[in-house]
Amino acid sequence: MKRKRASIRLEEDNGRHERSCGMIEYIAPFLCLMSVAQCYKYCVIGAGPGGVQIGYYLQKLGRDYIIFERSNQAGSFFEKYPRHRKLISINKRHTGSTNKEFNLRHDWNSLLGDDDQMLFKEFSKEMFPPADSYISYINTYASYYKLNIRYNTEIKHIRKIKSMWFVLEDQHNNITHCNIVIVGTGLSLPFIPNVTGIELTDGYEDISTFGPDYEGKSVLILGRGNSAFETAQAIYDRTNYVHMIGRHRIRLAWETHYVGDIRIGNNIDSQKDCII
Ligand SMILES: Cc1cc2nc3c(=O)[nH]c(=O)nc-3n(C[C@H](O)[C@H](O)[C@H](O)COP(=O)(O)OP(=O)(O)OC[C@H]3O[C@@H](n4cnc5c(N)ncnc54)[C@H](O)[C@@H]3O)c2cc1C
């Protein structure tokens, strides 16, 4: 997966587009003061873990904010990913220590907050929990802290006016004025390598997750990162064999301390049976 840019159209009005923006946007500050227009000091786009966590702190500080989320719930990335539905972020509930900072270092899923009831370990007891438990967690967290999230709202267009105001437009052409916009729309997009015949292959983002589809098959996986290992682990007891190829030697996260390298959850069983 590679970094993506949010598919939001951005425009800066430096005076040249003044006429096309319309008078209403120039008198927005006054309309806001008169409570005629919809205005917020902070607008956050996206209610993934990033947007929700920012929302928590804005709420705690009593700031005037709103979060826009295109899906009907928070954490929608985790509705589809990881494809084989097991998180690779550890949920180590016991460390032998009562030090909260220390314990948080072993809890890779909890958002920060004041209430220990809102720690992820209250939502799953598994070390590598099901992805659905994260969706349930983040939505409970958002409603517990009464975060101001507007669901089913996709921001399609952002304009900046006179270095003072952002004008956000959603899919229904509703307009919101904001002083500060925080984009929390996520980072990943499938990386499709320039390989002849790549169109004949299935990408991680749309491979079948139905086990019987792999029964007795010989499977080649391009890549040896977490998604590749996750897939290998999910299918290897169905297959004839799984062959994985990659450009580099395998780097294990516990060795390199880089979270993007292979996590233990994806290499406990699969490495021993796969040809790598
Ligand atoms: C294959 C894969 C597996 C992963 N597995 C794990 C794991 O097991 N454990 C773990 O901790 N991390 C995992 N990660 C990393 C994790 O997904 C990210 O760190 C996390 O989702 C980033 O949170 P975010 O809030 O920045 O973005 P996202 O979670 O992507 O949230 C972005 C939100 O913005 C919304 N949005 C996008 N555009 C708009 C718009 N125009 N208007 C309104 N809303 C919009 C989306 O609907 C979405 O809800 C995985 C990542 C990948 C690629």
The ligand as an SDF file (V2000), in Angstrom:
LIG
                    3D

 53 58  0  0  0  0  0  0  0  0999 V2000
   -3.6360   -3.3700    5.0870 C   0  0  0  0  0  0  0  0  0  0  0  0
   -3.4980   -2.5880    6.3680 C   0  0  0  0  0  0  0  0  0  0  0  0
   -3.6880   -3.2230    7.5850 C   0  0  0  0  0  0  0  0  0  0  0  0
   -3.5560   -2.5030    8.7840 C   0  0  0  0  0  0  0  0  0  0  0  0
   -3.7290   -3.1600    9.9720 N   0  0  0  0  0  0  0  0  0  0  0  0
   -3.6020   -2.4830   11.1250 C   0  0  0  0  0  0  0  0  0  0  0  0
   -3.7970   -3.1410   12.3820 C   0  0  0  0  0  0  0  0  0  0  0  0
   -4.0290   -4.3410   12.4460 O   0  0  0  0  0  0  0  0  0  0  0  0
   -3.6730   -2.4010   13.5180 N   0  0  0  0  0  0  0  0  0  0  0  0
   -3.3830   -1.0640   13.4790 C   0  0  0  0  0  0  0  0  0  0  0  0
   -3.2890   -0.4370   14.5430 O   0  0  0  0  0  0  0  0  0  0  0  0
   -3.2020   -0.4180   12.3140 N   0  0  0  0  0  0  0  0  0  0  0  0
   -3.3190   -1.0950   11.1420 C   0  0  0  0  0  0  0  0  0  0  0  0
   -3.1120   -0.4410    9.9630 N   0  0  0  0  0  0  0  0  0  0  0  0
   -2.7940    0.9890   10.0090 C   0  0  0  0  0  0  0  0  0  0  0  0
   -4.0920    1.7820   10.2550 C   0  0  0  0  0  0  0  0  0  0  0  0
   -5.0440    1.4130    9.3000 O   0  0  0  0  0  0  0  0  0  0  0  0
   -3.8370    3.2650   10.1620 C   0  0  0  0  0  0  0  0  0  0  0  0
   -2.7470    3.6070   10.9840 O   0  0  0  0  0  0  0  0  0  0  0  0
   -5.0710    4.0560   10.6340 C   0  0  0  0  0  0  0  0  0  0  0  0
   -6.2460    3.6030    9.9970 O   0  0  0  0  0  0  0  0  0  0  0  0
   -4.8190    5.5170   10.3000 C   0  0  0  0  0  0  0  0  0  0  0  0
   -5.8910    6.2540   10.8480 O   0  0  0  0  0  0  0  0  0  0  0  0
   -6.3790    7.5960   10.1620 P   0  0  0  0  0  0  0  0  0  0  0  0
   -7.4460    8.1570   11.0400 O   0  0  0  0  0  0  0  0  0  0  0  0
   -5.2170    8.4570    9.8310 O   0  0  0  0  0  0  0  0  0  0  0  0
   -6.9880    7.1590    8.7290 O   0  0  0  0  0  0  0  0  0  0  0  0
   -8.1650    6.1410    8.3640 P   0  0  0  0  0  0  0  0  0  0  0  0
   -8.3570    5.0850    9.3860 O   0  0  0  0  0  0  0  0  0  0  0  0
   -7.9170    5.7170    6.9530 O   0  0  0  0  0  0  0  0  0  0  0  0
   -9.4510    7.0790    8.4310 O   0  0  0  0  0  0  0  0  0  0  0  0
   -9.7410    8.0320    7.4380 C   0  0  0  0  0  0  0  0  0  0  0  0
  -11.2310    8.3370    7.5230 C   0  0  0  0  0  0  0  0  0  0  0  0
  -11.4900    9.4480    6.6740 O   0  0  0  0  0  0  0  0  0  0  0  0
  -12.7180    9.2280    5.9950 C   0  0  0  0  0  0  0  0  0  0  0  0
  -12.6750   10.0450    4.7830 N   0  0  0  0  0  0  0  0  0  0  0  0
  -11.8190    9.9330    3.7270 C   0  0  0  0  0  0  0  0  0  0  0  0
  -12.0540   10.9060    2.8310 N   0  0  0  0  0  0  0  0  0  0  0  0
  -13.0860   11.6580    3.3200 C   0  0  0  0  0  0  0  0  0  0  0  0
  -13.7770   12.8160    2.8500 C   0  0  0  0  0  0  0  0  0  0  0  0
  -13.4550   13.3980    1.6880 N   0  0  0  0  0  0  0  0  0  0  0  0
  -14.7850   13.3260    3.6030 N   0  0  0  0  0  0  0  0  0  0  0  0
  -15.1280   12.7540    4.7870 C   0  0  0  0  0  0  0  0  0  0  0  0
  -14.5080   11.6510    5.2760 N   0  0  0  0  0  0  0  0  0  0  0  0
  -13.4840   11.1090    4.5670 C   0  0  0  0  0  0  0  0  0  0  0  0
  -12.7150    7.7080    5.7270 C   0  0  0  0  0  0  0  0  0  0  0  0
  -14.0450    7.2380    5.5220 O   0  0  0  0  0  0  0  0  0  0  0  0
  -12.0980    7.1880    7.0220 C   0  0  0  0  0  0  0  0  0  0  0  0
  -13.0570    6.8720    7.9980 O   0  0  0  0  0  0  0  0  0  0  0  0
   -3.2420   -1.1250    8.7540 C   0  0  0  0  0  0  0  0  0  0  0  0
   -3.0710   -0.4630    7.5310 C   0  0  0  0  0  0  0  0  0  0  0  0
   -3.1760   -1.1900    6.3430 C   0  0  0  0  0  0  0  0  0  0  0  0
   -2.9680   -0.4710    5.0300 C   0  0  0  0  0  0  0  0  0  0  0  0
  1  2  1  0
  2  3  1  0
  2 52  2  0
  3  4  2  0
  4  5  1  0
  4 50  1  0
  5  6  2  0
  6  7  1  0
  6 13  1  0
  7  8  2  0
  7  9  1  0
  9 10  1  0
 10 11  2  0
 10 12  1  0
 12 13  2  0
 13 14  1  0
 14 15  1  0
 14 50  1  0
 15 16  1  0
 16 17  1  0
 16 18  1  0
 18 19  1  0
 18 20  1  0
 20 21  1  0
 20 22  1  0
 22 23  1  0
 23 24  1  0
 24 25  2  0
 24 26  1  0
 24 27  1  0
 27 28  1  0
 28 29  2  0
 28 30  1  0
 28 31  1  0
 31 32  1  0
 32 33  1  0
 33 34  1  0
 33 48  1  0
 34 35  1  0
 35 36  1  0
 35 46  1  0
 36 37  1  0
 36 45  1  0
 37 38  2  0
 38 39  1  0
 39 40  1  0
 39 45  2  0
 40 41  1  0
 40 42  2  0
 42 43  1  0
 43 44  2  0
 44 45  1  0
 46 47  1  0
 46 48  1  0
 48 49  1  0
 50 51  2  0
 51 52  1  0
 52 53  1  0
M  END
$$$$
